[in-house]
Amino acid sequence: MQDTISLLSTRRSVKPIELRDPAPSAAEIDTILTIASRVPDHGKLTPWRFILFEGDARAAIGETIAAAFSADRPDATADQIQFERNRLTRAPLVIAVVSRAGPHVKIPEWEQILSAGAATMNLITAVHALGYAANWITEWYAYDPRIRAALGLSDHERIAGFVHIGKPVRPPEDRPRPPLSEIVTRYRR
């Protein structure tokens, strides 16, 4: 039990720019995704899926992101466009978690969305347990219809997040956490 508590209490987000090679191995990725899929899933709907960006695929989607950015901002500088082009090359591996939540006769859509969030968090915890670090990011391109189309998302699918994964260049620093007295109440009748 203590090992699990220690693991959970030491997890930190690491900026993608501070993540380096190596990426997890194929076997480790399978482990990460298996653990990510072991979440509450009312009705066994599997209301999430994963898209992996490895190697050159990270740069390929970067071209699509840069093109969308440039189309919307004709006055963008070369540096700004290059920054957008490199969005998914900052870490050795990026996994997009796609929420497939939708109307269902018995299962509220909200529960399906929460399941995708739980899958994302399990993914991040598995990454940490294997000695890597991660950062869950959802930026403008997660919502852009051109990027969503390029990723093959259907109309009802949404990006829950892009999880950037690699080895941290230095031990992650903690950030202040809210005191429990500010975030916990006890129900009393």
Stockholm file with secondary structure:
# STOCKHOLM 1.0

chainA/1-189         MQDTISLLSTRRSVKPIELRDPAPSAAEIDTILTIASRVPDHGKLTPWRFILFEGDARAAIGETIAAAFSADRPDATADQIQFERNRLTRAPLVIAVVSRAGPHVKIPEWEQILSAGAATMNLITAVHALGYAANWITEWYAYDPRIRAALGLSDHERIAGFVHIGKPVRPPEDRPRPPLSEIVTRYRR
#=GR chainA/1-189 SS CHHHHHHHHHCCBCCGGGEESCCCCHHHHHHHHHHHTCSCCTTSCCCEEEEEEETHHHHHHHHHHHHHHHHHCTTCCHHHHHHHHTTTTSSSEEEEEEECCCCCSSSCHHHHHHHHHHHHHHHHHHHHHTTCEEEEECCGGGTCHHHHHHTTCCTTCEEEEEEEEEEESSCCCCCCCCCHHHHCCCCCC
#=GC SS_cons         CHHHHHHHHHCCBCCGGGEESCCCCHHHHHHHHHHHTCSCCTTSCCCEEEEEEETHHHHHHHHHHHHHHHHHCTTCCHHHHHHHHTTTTSSSEEEEEEECCCCCSSSCHHHHHHHHHHHHHHHHHHHHHTTCEEEEECCGGGTCHHHHHHTTCCTTCEEEEEEEEEEESSCCCCCCCCCHHHHCCCCCC
//
